[in-house]
Amino acid sequence: MNQLELKAAIEALLPEWQVTVDEADMVNVIADQQVKPFVYIEEFDTQTDTLTKFGMRRTRREEIYFCAICEMHNNGEQRVAIRENTLRPAMDKVQKLLRETWGVTSFTTDCMPRGFDANEVLLHMVFEYTITVCS
């Protein structure tokens, strides 16, 4: 899997969301232009290749942001409601897809206290997956 395959899979799964692959520093520009929720796939991943007696195993680490724009003066309860009612259900669908399609079994999620934009609410999800590479 690479970011483009991941993007296509998420677009098919969440057709009402905009899905973007780019550098995290640019998400604030996207956030300023959005009305609907969006998924932001970090362009730069990390990869570790491990040689074993059976071949090479490649582990990749990916980061995804699930984002929604809220009113500028929302309070914490309103942001929690957006996370729980909009962002987490979408993230749960993506996690299920990743488990069933690519065998991902562990996800780390955090609510960044301050996102990329003043009126943006997000969940940040990180996962790793390992594949065997024939050499």
C-alpha positions as CSV (number, residue, x, y, z in Angstrom):
1,M,0.0,0.0,0.0
2,N,1.1,3.5,-0.7
3,Q,-0.5,6.9,0.0
4,L,-2.2,6.9,-3.4
5,E,-3.7,3.5,-2.9
6,L,-4.8,4.5,0.6
7,K,-6.4,7.7,-0.8
8,A,-8.4,5.8,-3.5
9,A,-9.6,3.3,-0.9
10,I,-10.7,6.1,1.5
11,E,-12.4,8.0,-1.2
12,A,-14.4,4.9,-2.1
13,L,-15.3,4.3,1.5
14,L,-16.1,8.0,2.4
15,P,-17.5,9.6,-0.8
16,E,-18.8,12.6,1.0
17,W,-15.4,13.5,2.4
18,Q,-12.5,15.2,0.6
19,V,-9.3,13.1,0.7
20,T,-6.0,14.8,0.2
21,V,-2.3,13.6,0.2
22,D,0.1,16.4,1.1
23,E,2.6,17.6,3.6
24,A,1.1,18.2,7.0
25,D,2.3,21.8,7.0
26,M,-0.1,22.5,4.2
27,V,-3.3,21.2,5.9
28,N,-4.1,24.7,7.3
29,V,-4.5,26.0,3.7
30,I,-6.9,23.1,2.9
31,A,-8.7,23.7,6.2
32,D,-9.4,27.3,5.3
33,Q,-11.0,26.3,2.0
34,Q,-13.2,23.4,3.3
35,V,-16.8,23.3,4.3
36,K,-17.2,19.5,4.5
37,P,-15.1,17.1,6.5
38,F,-11.8,15.9,5.0
39,V,-9.2,13.3,5.4
40,Y,-5.6,14.4,5.2
41,I,-3.0,11.7,4.5
42,E,0.5,12.7,5.4
43,E,2.7,12.7,2.3
44,F,5.9,11.6,4.1
45,D,5.9,8.2,5.7
46,T,8.7,6.3,7.3
47,Q,9.8,2.9,6.3
48,T,12.0,0.2,7.9
49,D,13.4,-2.7,5.9
50,T,14.6,-5.8,7.8
51,L,16.5,-8.6,6.2
52,T,15.6,-12.1,7.5
53,K,16.7,-15.5,6.3
54,F,13.4,-15.7,4.5
55,G,13.6,-12.4,2.7
56,M,13.0,-8.8,3.4
57,R,10.2,-7.4,5.6
58,R,9.2,-3.8,5.1
59,T,7.4,-1.9,7.8
60,R,5.8,1.5,6.9
61,R,4.3,4.1,9.3
62,E,1.4,6.2,8.0
63,E,-0.4,9.2,9.5
64,I,-3.9,10.3,8.7
65,Y,-5.8,13.3,10.0
66,F,-9.6,13.3,10.1
67,C,-10.7,17.0,10.1
68,A,-13.8,19.1,10.3
69,I,-14.3,22.8,10.3
70,C,-16.4,24.2,13.2
71,E,-17.6,27.6,14.1
72,M,-14.8,29.9,15.3
73,H,-16.2,30.2,18.8
74,N,-17.2,26.6,19.6
75,N,-16.4,25.3,23.1
76,G,-14.9,22.0,24.2
77,E,-18.2,20.2,24.4
78,Q,-19.1,21.1,20.8
79,R,-15.7,20.0,19.6
80,V,-16.0,16.7,21.5
81,A,-19.4,16.2,19.8
82,I,-17.8,16.8,16.4
83,R,-15.1,14.3,17.2
84,E,-17.5,11.6,18.5
85,N,-20.3,12.1,15.9
86,T,-18.4,12.9,12.7
87,L,-14.7,12.1,12.9
88,R,-14.6,8.9,15.0
89,P,-17.3,7.0,12.9
90,A,-15.3,7.8,9.7
91,M,-12.0,6.8,11.4
92,D,-13.6,3.5,12.6
93,K,-14.6,2.7,9.0
94,V,-11.1,3.4,7.8
95,Q,-9.6,1.3,10.5
96,K,-11.9,-1.6,9.5
97,L,-10.9,-1.2,5.9
98,L,-7.2,-1.3,6.9
99,R,-7.7,-4.4,9.1
100,E,-9.6,-6.3,6.4
101,T,-7.6,-5.2,3.4
102,W,-4.0,-4.7,4.6
103,G,-4.0,-6.6,7.9
104,V,-3.3,-3.6,10.1
105,T,-4.0,-4.6,13.7
106,S,-2.8,-1.6,15.8
107,F,-3.8,2.1,15.6
108,T,-2.8,5.1,17.7
109,T,-5.1,8.0,17.8
110,D,-4.8,11.4,19.5
111,C,-6.9,14.5,19.6
112,M,-4.4,17.2,18.9
113,P,-5.2,20.0,21.4
114,R,-4.7,22.6,18.7
115,G,-5.0,21.6,15.1
116,F,-3.7,23.3,12.0
117,D,-6.3,26.0,12.0
118,A,-8.1,28.0,14.7
119,N,-11.6,26.6,13.9
120,E,-10.6,23.1,12.9
121,V,-11.3,19.9,14.9
122,L,-9.3,16.8,14.2
123,L,-8.3,13.3,15.1
124,H,-4.8,12.1,14.3
125,M,-4.4,8.4,13.5
126,V,-1.0,6.6,13.2
127,F,-0.6,3.0,12.1
128,E,2.1,0.7,10.9
129,Y,1.9,-2.3,8.6
130,T,4.5,-4.9,7.5
131,I,4.8,-6.7,4.2
132,T,7.2,-9.2,2.8
133,V,9.2,-7.9,-0.2
134,C,10.6,-10.4,-2.7
135,S,14.1,-9.5,-3.7
